[in-house]
Amino acid sequence: MITFEEFFTEKYVIGLIETIHIKGVGTVEAKVDSGNGGYNVLHGEDINIQGEKVTFRTTNNKRVMKPIVEHVKINVGAGNQEDRPVVEFDIQVGDRAFKDVMFSIGNRTENQQKVLISKQFIEGELDALIDVSADGIADKNVKVDYGGISPSGLPVNL
């Protein structure tokens, strides 16, 4: 069992916006979205599903064809749902590489960041804390400093 101090000092720390590398797509800015409990999302336009494969145009003007892992219904607000294909990509966040990371493909034309990183990935594979006051810190070996006070208000010896 780890101590409270170890939990916070040994966590990977990421910012609200991180530059990530997606194999086959390239380097893109991703918004870290702790409110998105489902899938990571990658921007896609001209989405064409043919059997068990999907083709789409994505960020960096890349044309991608991928096998569909599954389909998912996404609540896009105001009671509207959208059916999306889910595909896998190998990605790199900071100095950490991940294989077969699932992304739903949805049109994010209106969004500044064309990639969303989900709560599920942040908690699971990435196992990270989010510093919402920072951007682009995933590869900087940032340590959590609570100034001797834990988030619960209890003193800690860090």
Residue frames relative to the residue before (quaternion, step in Angstrom):
aa qw qx qy qz dx dy dz
M 1.0000 0.0000 0.0000 0.0000 0.00 0.00 0.00
I 0.3098 -0.7580 0.5437 0.1841 3.58 -0.91 0.88
T 0.5054 -0.6385 0.4859 0.3174 3.52 -1.21 0.52
F 0.6847 -0.4540 0.3756 0.4288 3.53 -1.35 0.24
E 0.6524 0.5255 -0.3038 0.4538 3.56 0.94 -0.93
E 0.6667 0.4986 -0.3041 0.4631 3.60 0.90 -0.91
F 0.6022 0.5756 -0.3568 0.4227 3.58 1.02 -0.80
F 0.7599 0.3918 -0.2119 0.4735 3.58 0.82 -0.97
T 0.7060 0.4614 -0.2910 0.4517 3.61 0.97 -0.66
E 0.7112 0.4409 -0.2638 0.4799 3.60 1.17 -0.41
K 0.5012 0.6544 -0.4291 0.3693 3.61 1.23 0.06
Y 0.4705 -0.6102 0.5612 0.3021 3.50 -1.27 0.60
V 0.1821 -0.7933 0.5737 0.0914 3.62 -0.90 0.84
I 0.0540 -0.7892 0.6118 -0.0003 3.55 -0.93 0.99
G 0.4604 -0.6730 0.5055 0.2821 3.55 -1.24 0.44
L 0.7047 -0.4523 0.3407 0.4274 3.54 -1.33 0.03
I 0.7565 0.1547 -0.0967 0.6281 3.58 1.14 -0.70
E 0.0069 -0.8053 0.5918 -0.0357 3.58 -0.76 1.05
T 0.3711 -0.6776 0.5824 0.2527 3.53 -1.14 0.66
I 0.0160 -0.7999 0.5994 -0.0264 3.57 -0.74 1.08
H 0.3191 -0.7124 0.5826 0.2263 3.54 -1.29 0.31
I 0.1183 -0.7724 0.6228 0.0392 3.56 -0.87 1.04
K 0.4303 -0.7139 0.4894 0.2564 3.58 -0.60 1.15
G 0.7947 0.2535 -0.2241 0.5039 3.55 -0.80 1.08
V 0.7175 0.3674 -0.2278 0.5461 3.57 1.29 -0.26
G 0.4525 -0.6772 0.4539 0.3614 3.57 0.91 -0.96
T 0.6952 -0.4495 0.3655 0.4256 3.51 -1.33 -0.37
V 0.0502 0.8018 -0.5879 0.0951 3.56 -0.81 1.08
E 0.4674 -0.6200 0.5398 0.3251 3.55 -1.30 0.38
A 0.1038 -0.7891 0.6046 0.0335 3.54 -0.97 0.93
K 0.3181 -0.7126 0.5898 0.2077 3.54 -1.08 0.76
V 0.3311 -0.7194 0.5808 0.1887 3.53 -0.91 0.98
D 0.0561 -0.8421 0.5339 -0.0524 3.56 -0.48 1.25
S 0.1657 -0.8266 0.5327 0.0741 3.58 0.07 1.29
G 0.6182 0.5458 -0.3456 0.4477 3.61 1.23 -0.20
N 0.6177 0.5172 -0.3340 0.4893 3.57 1.29 -0.24
G 0.1633 -0.8438 0.5075 0.0613 3.56 -0.12 1.30
G 0.6506 0.5518 -0.3124 0.4178 3.58 1.22 -0.16
Y 0.8334 -0.1854 0.1849 0.4867 3.49 -0.74 -1.15
N 0.5396 -0.5043 0.5404 0.4031 3.49 -1.37 0.26
V 0.2116 -0.7781 0.5791 0.1204 3.59 -1.15 0.54
L 0.1021 -0.7615 0.6385 0.0456 3.56 -1.03 0.90
H 0.5132 -0.6512 0.4725 0.2990 3.55 -0.96 0.94
G 0.0849 0.7793 -0.6179 0.0606 3.53 -1.08 0.85
E 0.0790 -0.7610 0.6428 0.0375 3.54 -1.08 0.86
D 0.8024 0.2220 -0.1894 0.5206 3.57 -1.24 0.41
I 0.1518 0.8175 -0.5338 0.1539 3.55 0.96 0.96
N 0.0062 0.8000 -0.5963 0.0663 3.55 -0.75 1.12
I 0.1448 -0.7914 0.5916 0.0516 3.56 -0.55 1.21
Q 0.0124 0.7763 -0.6276 0.0569 3.53 -0.82 1.11
G 0.8183 -0.1258 0.0369 0.5597 3.55 -0.20 1.31
E 0.8061 -0.2379 0.2121 0.4985 3.56 -0.70 -1.12
K 0.6658 0.4579 -0.3059 0.5035 3.60 1.26 0.29
V 0.1684 -0.7556 0.6228 0.1136 3.52 -1.28 0.50
T 0.1177 -0.7476 0.6470 0.0936 3.55 -1.11 0.73
F 0.1035 0.7834 -0.6050 0.0980 3.54 -1.10 0.74
R 0.3818 -0.6578 0.5920 0.2667 3.52 -1.37 0.35
T 0.0859 -0.8226 0.5621 -0.0049 3.54 -0.83 1.01
T 0.7818 -0.2952 0.2396 0.4941 3.54 -1.29 -0.26
N 0.7733 0.2745 -0.2628 0.5075 3.57 -1.20 0.57
N 0.4755 -0.7104 0.3935 0.3381 3.57 1.35 0.41
K 0.3444 0.7410 -0.4946 0.2961 3.57 1.11 0.73
R 0.2674 -0.7137 0.6246 0.1704 3.54 -1.12 0.77
V 0.0733 -0.8273 0.5561 -0.0318 3.56 -0.65 1.16
M 0.0640 -0.7414 0.6649 0.0648 3.55 -1.18 0.70
K 0.0509 0.8056 -0.5829 0.0933 3.56 -0.76 1.10
P 0.5095 -0.5903 0.5132 0.3586 3.56 -1.22 0.44
I 0.4048 -0.6916 0.5424 0.2523 3.56 -1.06 0.76
V 0.3210 -0.7473 0.5573 0.1672 3.56 -0.83 1.07
E 0.7539 -0.1938 0.1459 0.6106 3.56 1.06 -0.84
H 0.3772 -0.6634 0.5807 0.2835 3.54 -1.37 -0.02
V 0.0840 -0.7995 0.5943 0.0250 3.56 -1.10 0.70
K 0.3215 -0.6952 0.6027 0.2237 3.56 -1.19 0.63
I 0.1375 -0.7973 0.5869 0.0299 3.56 -0.74 1.12
N 0.3465 -0.6952 0.5874 0.2273 3.57 -0.96 0.89
V 0.1265 -0.8280 0.5454 0.0306 3.60 -0.46 1.22
G 0.6956 -0.4775 0.2649 0.4668 3.57 1.24 0.36
A 0.8340 0.2007 -0.1797 0.4816 3.52 -1.34 0.50
G 0.6807 -0.5133 0.2841 0.4387 3.58 1.08 0.72
N 0.5455 0.6184 -0.3942 0.4057 3.59 1.28 0.11
Q 0.1496 -0.7734 0.6109 0.0794 3.52 -1.10 0.79
E 0.1667 -0.7698 0.6113 0.0775 3.52 -1.21 0.63
D 0.3223 -0.7147 0.5848 0.2081 3.58 -0.95 0.89
R 0.0067 -0.8135 0.5805 -0.0327 3.56 -0.80 1.01
P 0.4199 -0.6509 0.5570 0.2996 3.55 -1.15 0.58
V 0.2291 -0.7399 0.6159 0.1441 3.56 -1.21 0.59
V 0.0359 -0.7930 0.6074 -0.0293 3.55 -0.89 1.04
E 0.3888 -0.7128 0.5321 0.2402 3.57 -1.29 0.22
F 0.0504 -0.7655 0.6413 0.0153 3.53 -1.17 0.78
D 0.3801 -0.6310 0.6095 0.2931 3.53 -1.30 0.41
I 0.0248 -0.8202 0.5710 -0.0263 3.58 -0.83 0.99
Q 0.2046 -0.7328 0.6276 0.1648 3.50 -1.37 0.25
V 0.0780 -0.7575 0.6480 0.0115 3.55 -0.95 1.03
G 0.8041 -0.0434 -0.0168 0.5926 3.58 -0.45 1.18
D 0.7743 -0.2977 0.2433 0.5026 3.57 -0.75 -1.05
R 0.6126 0.5598 -0.3360 0.4454 3.58 1.27 0.26
A 0.2112 -0.7856 0.5751 0.0869 3.56 -0.91 1.01
F 0.0920 -0.7866 0.6104 0.0119 3.55 -1.10 0.82
K 0.2554 -0.7685 0.5711 0.1345 3.57 -0.97 0.91
D 0.8707 0.1276 -0.0865 0.4670 3.51 -1.28 0.60
V 0.2177 0.7712 -0.5542 0.2255 3.56 0.82 1.07
M 0.3702 -0.7638 0.4902 0.1982 3.57 -0.77 1.05
F 0.0321 -0.7683 0.6388 -0.0232 3.53 -1.08 0.96
S 0.2917 -0.6761 0.6340 0.2366 3.55 -1.07 0.73
I 0.3303 -0.7349 0.5604 0.1920 3.57 -1.13 0.65
G 0.1534 0.7882 -0.5757 0.1539 3.55 -0.63 1.19
N 0.5455 -0.6299 0.4419 0.3324 3.55 -1.15 0.57
R 0.0252 -0.8055 0.5902 -0.0467 3.57 -0.56 1.25
T 0.1345 0.8315 -0.5237 0.1271 3.58 1.11 0.72
E 0.7238 0.4541 -0.2430 0.4592 3.57 0.95 -0.88
N 0.6465 0.5289 -0.3102 0.4539 3.60 1.27 -0.17
Q 0.5329 -0.6403 0.4487 0.3236 3.57 -1.03 0.78
Q 0.7468 0.2765 -0.1783 0.5779 3.59 0.91 -0.88
K 0.3426 -0.7776 0.5014 0.1631 3.54 -0.80 1.04
V 0.7156 0.3308 -0.2321 0.5697 3.57 1.33 0.08
L 0.1296 -0.7428 0.6504 0.0917 3.55 -1.13 0.79
I 0.2146 -0.7362 0.6271 0.1366 3.54 -1.03 0.85
S 0.3442 -0.8042 0.4595 0.1537 3.58 -0.61 1.17
K 0.6720 -0.4844 0.3981 0.3941 3.51 -1.37 0.38
Q 0.6272 0.5573 -0.3310 0.4317 3.57 0.97 -0.88
F 0.6900 0.4545 -0.2784 0.4898 3.61 0.92 -0.88
I 0.6278 0.5458 -0.3317 0.4449 3.61 1.01 -0.84
E 0.7165 0.4389 -0.2443 0.4840 3.59 0.88 -0.97
G 0.7336 0.4519 -0.2315 0.4516 3.55 0.95 -0.90
E 0.8420 0.2108 -0.1059 0.4851 3.53 -0.30 -1.30
L 0.7172 0.4471 -0.2647 0.4644 3.60 0.83 -0.94
D 0.0873 -0.8372 0.5301 0.1022 3.59 1.12 -0.75
A 0.3971 0.7479 -0.4198 0.3268 3.55 0.81 1.10
L 0.3567 -0.6456 0.6236 0.2590 3.48 -1.45 0.25
I 0.3139 -0.7423 0.5609 0.1895 3.59 -1.15 0.60
D 0.1662 -0.7316 0.6534 0.1011 3.54 -0.95 0.97
V 0.2497 -0.8239 0.4919 0.1297 3.57 -0.10 1.30
S 0.6286 0.5340 -0.3439 0.4488 3.60 1.23 -0.21
A 0.7314 0.3967 -0.2163 0.5107 3.59 1.27 -0.11
D 0.1681 -0.7423 0.6378 0.1178 3.53 -1.32 0.46
G 0.8598 0.1978 -0.1158 0.4562 3.55 -1.22 0.56
I 0.4590 0.7029 -0.4388 0.3205 3.59 0.95 0.80
A 0.3905 0.7684 -0.4539 0.2258 3.62 1.24 -0.07
D 0.7624 0.3476 -0.2100 0.5038 3.61 1.02 -0.60
K 0.5571 0.6515 -0.3608 0.3675 3.57 1.25 0.23
N 0.4100 -0.7354 0.4607 0.2809 3.64 1.25 0.11
V 0.1554 0.8200 -0.5295 0.1518 3.58 0.95 0.91
K 0.2251 -0.7534 0.6051 0.1245 3.55 -1.04 0.84
V 0.4513 -0.6633 0.5240 0.2862 3.55 -1.13 0.65
D 0.0283 -0.7946 0.6064 -0.0141 3.59 -0.82 1.02
Y 0.1122 -0.8141 0.5691 0.0289 3.55 -0.47 1.21
G 0.4830 -0.6957 0.4241 0.3208 3.59 1.23 0.30
G 0.7093 -0.4648 0.2558 0.4642 3.56 1.07 0.75
I 0.6822 0.4125 -0.2811 0.5343 3.60 1.28 0.00
S 0.3816 -0.7194 0.5326 0.2304 3.59 -0.83 0.97
P 0.6648 -0.4913 0.3601 0.4324 3.61 -1.21 0.27
S 0.6684 0.4835 -0.3096 0.4729 3.62 1.14 -0.50
G 0.5927 -0.5987 0.3555 0.4049 3.59 1.31 -0.02
L 0.5547 0.6061 -0.3920 0.4139 3.59 1.27 -0.05
P 0.5055 -0.6449 0.4677 0.3314 3.61 -1.00 0.74
V 0.0422 -0.7693 0.6369 0.0291 3.57 -1.12 0.73
N 0.3590 -0.7029 0.5671 0.2354 3.53 -1.22 0.51
L 0.0248 -0.8279 0.5598 -0.0241 3.59 -0.06 1.26
